[in-house]
Amino acid sequence: MARLFGTDGVRGVVNEFLTPELAYHLGRAAGTHFGKKKDHPTFLIGRDTRISGSMLESALAAGICSVGGNVVIAGVIPTPAVAYLVRQQGFDAGAVISASHHPSLIHISEPTRQAEISYAVFFL
């Protein structure tokens, strides 16, 4: 697992390393992990404006839902807003698909769990 997650989440060039299949499997893993503590955990997913964001967002959501999780899609939203909303609205976890300050081909997954940045399980 350490080879996937760095200090800022999962990084990679879209459709080379960071594929929809990987996003789907990360979603399944996160849904399974959070599903151990609560049946049908609810995730908030946000993203930046890059074109590939919606593709990865959909794959991640599909993976979560495939193991019984629920997903709320926030759409284009700043990372701090996802962190705030996770805590404020009582989501079980959240994820942001964002390349931050990197070139548009790169996406970084920045997971959020209970308003703290936690790169241990997820996420795109």
Number of C-alpha atoms within 10 A of each C-alpha: 7 8 6 14 16 14 12 14 24 27 20 17 15 18 14 8 14 20 17 19 15 19 26 24 20 23 29 23 18 23 30 21 14 19 18 10 10 12 13 19 23 23 27 26 28 27 27 19 14 15 10 20 22 17 13 25 23 16 23 30 25 19 24 29 20 16 17 16 24 20 21 13 16 15 17 17 16 16 22 14 13 25 24 16 17 24 17 11 10 14 21 22 28 32 30 32 31 26 22 15 9 10 9 15 14 19 28 23 26 26 29 30 22 18 21 15 18 19 20 18 20 29 28 33
